[in-house]
Every structure is written in structure tokens, then in C-alpha cells.
């Protein structure tokens, strides 16, 4: 089975790969549904407060936060737009990366946590669940799915004004939003494999494509003649010069995969192999095209299509928001966050209280999640069946 066939069996390809149009449509639908629910929830809250009843659960959930009273002051609810939601989620994805770095988590944990947030907010809105509250839970979940053990106590100790309940309460909501699929295929592994192949080619030990008639030595000589990257001024004169060029490209590509690739929609629109090749095109296009010539048969009808796809991916990577927003960007984010404060769903504000309510409701159920009434009914039916059996065949032996 080819590597591409293996990837097509993954949940990342089957559930989390989209076209640009379908991705935009999904976000628009999510935003529209969330806005309708927010307006309905606020209307219920106002009605319950004006009538003095406890009809809506928001009174219990909102507590003394003041959020419910704030939204009551506005007759019209101005909800977030799709673009505003994207900016807000993107900001908290960058904050999640900073938090993961602060906790000394490896790159795979950081990348997986960011993708969990981005996946979650394809079917959920910040107006329903604030990214700030989902972020610690996404990072902690990533430490478990990426087999990087971290105790809850240790993790919480690094977060100011955060309790263990704050981290655990949103976890089930998060896993639901992820559709219980936790596998994230990152492009870093492909980059490392390509880096090793390029180094082998530079030392005259590379393996050409099966249809190629060139020897490893001829490939090395051809590699020496490829035009320099934008950052270089002269051709490589020795295998050592080639090695330095490859190492520089590798380092810059790796930095892009740790930042831009995570903050854009690249994971939704392209495969891991396409993403790492696009980063190589971005940092050293002549080297990337040479690598494709080596790997693909000549002539190849696939190469023009692949190069076009990689350049489209490069544009996505270049569109990444900065990990450190400028003054104007921070001003815009502050405006969006203030707007969100007034259009949050009052029934979903306190996730810890919501989690406690769900646990209280769960206490009336049996171990397998079946209601106590159903369990008692089954028990009575079983006892009735045993009595009827005794009436027909007599009591059991030994009684």
C-alpha cells in the first residue's frame, strides 16, 4: 500500500480535509446557527428575569459573573461575523502555542493542541464557548493523545488563576467537537525525511527515481549547478556548500511548520506531504524543484499539477497572521473581544457549573448510562419471569 493510500484511510483525510469553498460554507453555517441560538438564549433569559421565574437555566449557570446582566441591557444582539470569529480563534491559537512553549511541551503537542482548537471551532462558535476557556483543555488533551505524560496538578500549577476543574470541565465538549478523532498528521516527519534525502544527494549517495538513468554521482553534479536561493548570491562550489544550503533551508522550513502552517488553514486544505514541500518551495524554490525532478519520473504529467498545488499552499502559508500582533491588530482583537462579551450565549458561560449539572444528572443513571427507572423495570420483569417459571415447573431443586 502506498503512503498516499495510507493517509487516505486516516480520520484527518476523511473528516478534516476540505476544499476552500466547503470550509468557508461550514464556518458560515456554524456562525449562523450559533447567532440564532445566542439570540434565543438571551431572549429566554430576559423573559425569565422579567417574570421573576427560574424557567431558564442561565440564572444558575451565569452565577454572579454579571455577564447575563450585561447582555440584558441591549435590545439588539450584535453577533460576531465569520471573519471576526476567525481572527479571535487565530489569536488564541497563537496564545496556545506560547503556553505550550512556556510549559516546555514538544512541537507535536503544541501543533496537535492548535489543530484541536481549529477543528473544534469548525462546528462550534466562540459565541457559545470562549476560546480562552477551551485553550487549556485542548493543550492538556494533546499531552495525552501525543503520549507526553503530564499530571493535571503539574499542568494547572503553571497556569495563573486556573483550577483543575477549569481544565477538565470543557474536555468532553472538546472531544465531542473533535468527533472523538484525536489523530493529527503533522508535516514535520516528511520534512525530516526529505532533508535526509537531500543530504544524501549532496554527498553523492542519493537514490534516483526508478525510471531515471542518472547515477548518484551525476545527480550530485547536477545539484551543484542549480541556481542559488534568493538569500544566496553564488552557486555551491563543494558538497560542503550544498550541505550548508540544505541545512539552512531545513531550518527555515521547520520554523514555518512550527508557526505559519499551524495558524493557517493549510491542514484543512492540503496533505502533510504537500505542506512540507510547500515550505521548501517557500524557502528555496530551486532546491525544491530539483528534489521533485529526482523523485518524479521524466517526463511527468503530475509535476505541473503538483507545482501549482504547492505554490497555492505557499500563498496560504504567507497569509498567516503574526504570532505577535501589531498595535492595530491588538486594537481590533480587543474590539472583537468586547463585542463577544455582549453576545455570548448566557446558558454556556460557566462551563464548570455546566459540567457539575451534567454530573448531577448522571448520578441518577446506572453504571452503563441507563436510567434507574429502566433498570427497576427490567428487574421486575426478570423477577416476574422467574415466578412464572416456578409456577410451571415447580421450585428449583434444593429449595
PyMOL commands that set and color helices and strands:
alter all, ss='L'
color gray80, all
select helices_A, chain A and resi 3-8+11-16+20-51+58-62+67-72+82-102+107-123+131-145+152-157+164-169+171-177+188-202+216-225+239-258+260-263+266-269+272-283+285-295+301-318+327-342+346-348+351-362+372-393
alter helices_A, ss='H'
color red, helices_A
deselect
rebuild
show_as cartoon
